[in-house]
């Protein structure tokens, strides 16, 4: 069978990999690189060559990323696991609160003040209630509704909890409060460690490009087309015709749209028999974030003793993350700078990414699209098509396609954990 896959991010690459042994696959990617949000940037800084993931970077070594970890195992990709320490602080007044408040034998003194310890104890109680909520898989409750029902002290919410949660998404507060609490709280609840311990996280040695290169190299039959933007798809007598920006037309028996819902909508909207699919895809909304790779200490807590792997700074209106690798031992950071008045200096790289607005409407559209998937020979893949917004969801969406088009795939069995 001839299968066209549009989009070379996690979902498209995994789809091509799963179908490669069974079908003639052609993978279209409009950029000159593969990977999508798996985007490793190389740069020179402080006399050394560095590789930092500007997009998706670290993930859980446990069940929340089970399929993705199995994929990495199958590809022979090495990972490192470390403690994802956390600091929340006010950009002006500072008052850093670090979790855990003691690193080895070194205390983070501001975090040991009675008020700070009280905040950490309350945060621990908040985390302990999340697994039961997440198990209900209720995507209709917004963040605002969840926080109202939790009856938390206003100071705790305004000065610690909301600044932390907002930093993970870097959106306006009003937009975030309208997000589905199930997704917005998923990463905290699914990865939380006990007590004041930091959760364990993994990263790929050498960056996400190692996994992208490995999965690409393992494609035996698939044709990979870079800088090949698809501008039109149409269906004629049961066959899909795909036209790229260069005007070349290729035909396929099955078509997989592994691009984001906005791009997928633009492609299917002119196809009359896909009106219902287009209607649901139009319900997905997006926002952009700007990421800087830099060496500016201004975007970190004032005192290095308060630095963590994950640092959430807030100014009363917006919150942003700065990620630091203590194992590197150098002042090189990845920061969300969407709302910053000026860019950090020195600036090594800048990237802009598009994300889905994870509102209840997002999940309702996801649920309505699932029974339509595969109709008229068209499949939708991507993180928006499976559960929460994550790389694992992108991989799982590709597995859904493979179960229909290559159910006997040994690679599919590997990702599913079947032996």
N, C-alpha and C positions, 0 to 999 in steps of 0.2 A: 504494500500500500504506500502511496505517496502522501507524506504528511508535511505540511508547512507549519512552522512555528514562528510566530512574530514576537520578538522580544528576547534579548539575550541576557536577562537578569537571572536570578536564582531559579525562578519557575521555568523559564524557557530552556536554560541550560540543563536542568534536571530532567525536563520532559524529553529533550533530545537524547540525553544519556540513557534514559529508560527505554526509549523506542529504538535506539540505534541498532540493536542486534536483530530487529524484526522488520523494520520498515525503511523506506527511502525517505530520510528526513532532510529538510532544508530549513536552516535556522537564519532568520533575518534579524539583524541588529542595526539600528540607525546610527549609533555612535561608532567610533573607530576602535572601541574596546568593548569587551564583554564584562558582565558582572553586575551592571546596574548599580545598586547601592552598596555592593561589595566592591569598594573602590580604594585601592591602595595607592597612595601618592608618595613618590620618592623626592627627596630634596636634600640639599646640603645645609648644615647648621652646626655651628660651634666646632668646626673642623672635622665633622663626621658626616657620613652618608646615612640618611634615615629613611625608613619606610613606615608610614603611619596610615591607618585606615581612616579616611575622612568620613565615610558612611558607616555602615554596619561593622562593628568591631568585636564586641565580646558577647558571649552567650553562655547559657548554663551547661555544665557538663552532665546534667541529669535528665530526667524524663521530659522536661519541657522542650528540649531540643533533641529528642531521641532519634528521630529520622535523620536530622541534619548530622548528628554525631555518627550515625551509622554510615552515612554517605562519606564523611571524612575518613572513617576507618577503611571503607572500601577503596578509597583513593590513596590511602597511605599517607594522609596529611597529619603532621605532628601538631599537637596543641600543648599549651602551657596553662595550668590552672593557678589562680591566685585569689587573694581576698580582695573583694571590691569594697574598699573602705569608702566612707561617705562623710562629707562635711557640708553643712548648710550655714550660710552666713549672709549678713546684711552688707551690701556693697559699700555703704557709707559708715555705719556704726560698727561693722564687723560682728562681734559677739558670735564667733564660730561655735557650732555644736557638731562634734565629731562622733561617729559611730564606727568602731568602738572608741570609747574615750581614752583608752590606754593602748598604745601600740608597742607590743613587746613589753619592755619595762619602762617605756617612756610615756608619761601621761600627757594628754592634751589639756593643759590646765584650765582653760576657759570652759571646757566641757565638764569639768568636775565641780563647777559651782553648783550650789543647791538647785537653782532655777533650771540650769541646763540638764542636770541629772533628772529632775522632775519631767522635763520635756522628753528625754530619752525613755523614761519609764512609761510615759503616756504613749509614745510612739510604738514601743514594744507591745503594749496592749492593743493598739490599733492594728498592728501587723498580725497579731494572734487571731483576730476576728476575720481576717480576709479569706483564709482557705474555705471556710464554711460558705461565705458569700460566693466565691468563685465557683464552688462545686454546684451551685444552683444554675449557673450559666444563664443568668437573667440579663439580657442585653438591653432591656427596656428602661432600666434605671439610670438616670444621669448622675454625674459626679455631684452636682448640687443636691439632688434628692438623697443620695447616699450620705453625704455629710450632714444634711439636716436630720436624717433619721438616726445618725450616730450620736447626736447631741454632745458634740465635743466642745470644749471651751473655746470661745472666739479667739483668744490670744494664741492658743496652740494652733488653730487652723490658719489664722492670718499671718503669723510670724514664723511658722515652721512647716506645717504640713502642706498647705497650698503652695508656698514657694518651692518646696521640694518637688511636688508633683508637676507643677507648671514647668519647672526646669527640664524635665524629661521630654517635654513636647515643644517648648518654646513657642507658645501661641498666646493670644490675648486671653486674659482671665475669663471674660464672658464666654468665649468660644470653648475654653477648656471645661467650664462648668456644665456645658451642654454635651460633652462627650459621654459615651456609655461608660459607667463606672467599671463594668466588667473588664473592659480593655485597659482603661486608664490606670486601674489598680492591679492589673494582672502581674506585671513584672515584680512589683513589691511582694505581693502575696504568694506568688509561685516560687520565688527564689529566696525568701527570707530565711535566715539562719536563726538559731535559738539564742536567747539572751541578747547581749549586745554584740555578738559576733557578726562580722561582715560576711555576706553571702559569697560562696565560691563562684568564680566566673572563669571561663576559658577564652583564650585567643589563639589564633593560628600563628605558629612561628613563621615569621616572614611576611605576615599580613594575609588578607583575604585573597590577594592575587595568586597565592600559592594554590589555594583550592580551585579558583577559577581556571588557572593554567592546567591543573591536574585533570579536571573534568573535561576540559576542551581537548587535551592530549589523548584522552581515553576514547574519544569518538572515533570509531573505525570507518563508518560509512557516511555519516552525516556531512552535508555541505554547510559550511558556516560563511555567511555573507556579512561582512562588516561595512559600515557606511552605506547601508542599504535600507533606506527608509521606505516603508510601504505606504503608498498614497491611495490605493484603492483595492477593495476586494469585492468580488461578485460571484454569484453562483449561477451556473448555466448547465442544465441537464444533469444535475447532481454532481457537477465538478466545480471546484473552487478555482477561480482565476485571481491571481495576486499580481498587482502591478507595482513596481518600485519606482523611485524618483527618477531613475534613468530611463524609464519607459519599458523595461523588460517585463514580459508577462510569463509567469510560470503557472502550471496547473497542478492541483492536488486533489486527492480523494477526501482527505480530512484536513481541517485547518484548526490550529490552536492559537488563540490570542493570549499570549503570556506577557502582555503589556499592561500598564495601569488602566483602570476603568475609563478614564477620560479619553485616552487614545483609542481604546477598544470601542468606545461609543462612537467616536468620529468615523471609524471604519465600518461599523455595522449599521449605522443610522440610514444610509441610502439603500440598504437591502430590505425590500418589502417584507419578506417572510420572517425577518428578525426584529419586527417592530416591538414585540414584547420584551425581547432581550435589550434592545436599545433604550426602552423606557426605564428599565431597572438600572442600567449602567449610568443613565443620566442623573440618578439620585446620589451617586457618590460625589462628594465634594472633596477638594484638596486644598492644601496650603503649602507654602514653601519655607524652608529654613536655610540659613546661610551658615556654613561651617568654615572656621579659620584654623589653619595650622600655623602656630606662631610661637614666639618666645617672650611674650609680654606678661610679666609678673603682675601687672595691674589687674588682670582678670582672674587672679587667684587670691586667697586670703593673704592678709598682710604678712603674717608670720608663717614661715615654712613649716614649723612644727604642727600647724593646723591643716596642712595640705593632705588631701586624700586622693584616691584614684578618681572618685567622682565628687566634684565640688559644685554645689548649687548656690549661685549668687542671686540675690534679689534686691530690687531698688524700690519696693513698694508698689510698683506697677507691673514690671516684667521680671521673669526669672530665666536664667540661662545656665547651661552646664559648661564646665571646663573639666576635661579629662586629662589626667597626668599619669605617666607610668613611672612609679618610684623605682622600679628595677632598672630603668634607663639611667637614673641618677642625674638627669639634665633638665634644665628649665625649657622643655619643649611640650607644648600643650595643644589640645584640640578643643576649641570653644565654639559654642553656638553664639553668633554675633548678629542675629537677625535684627535686634532692636538697639544695638550699640550705635552711639552717635559718631564714633570714629573707629576705624579698624585698628587692630593691635599692631604693634611694632616690636621687633621685626616680624613681618608677615612672610611666611614661607609658601603658603598655598591657600586658595579660597575655592569653595565648592558650594553649589546650591542644589538642594534635593527637594523633590515633591513628595508629599505624604498625604495619606487619606485622612479626612476628618472623621474620627471614629465615633460618630453620633449613633443613637439608636436607629436612625434611618439607614446608616451604613450597613448595620447588621440585618435589618429587615430586607434590604435589597439583596444582600448576600444570600439570605435564606430563600428568597423568591427565585433567584437565579439558579440555584442548585438543581431543581428538577428540570430546568430548561437545558442544562449543560449536555452537550452532545447532539442536541436537536439540529437537523439539517446539516449534519456533519461538522458542526462548529463546536469547539471546546474553549472554555475560558479557564485560564490558569493565572496564578499570581497570589500574593498574600491576601488580597481582598476577597479571595474566593474560599478561604478556609479559616475559620475562627479568628483569633486576634491578629493584629498587625505585627507580624514577625517573620524572620527568615524561615523558621520552621514551618509556618503556614504556607509559604511559597513552595517549599519542598513537598509538603503534603498535598498541595493542589496539583502538582505534577504527578504524584502517585495516583490521584483520582483519574487523571487522563490515561495513565498507563494501565490501570485496572480494566479499562474499557477497550483500549487499543492493543495492549500487549499483556494480557492476563497471565501468560506463562513465563514472563520475564524473570530470569534469575536475579537480575539487579533489583527488580521490584520486591522480590522476596527478601533480599538483603535489607532494603530500607525498611520493610515492614517488620523485620526481626524474626522472620520465619526461617526455620532450619530444616 
